[in-house]
């Protein structure tokens, strides 16, 4: 399902992840979020997206799972949170949905810790 932005078609894989990470920008993130039924990206949404992007880009392709993502957001936000807080932001699976909106590839992790 390709995305349209400013008259340009942005290619994706079958799961909606960008084929080329260099196509990503914040305007495209807003378009992707809309297709994901997220009408507005709040600062907390951006915190999660930017954390995932930073981990992937600056940490050898690392893609944190929900448990690690929850811990990182607790540290960033300075409050105790549970995974359900992240699911309220990204109802279709926080790490996958935020990665998709953030222009990152689909995770290759297997289940478990």
Secondary structure, 3 states (H helix, E strand, C coil): CCEEECCEEECECCCCCECCHHHCCHHHHHHHHHHCCCCCCCHHHHHHHHHHHHHHHHCCCCCCCHHHHHHHHHHHHCCCCCHHHHHHHCCCCHHHHHHHHCCCCCCCCCCCC
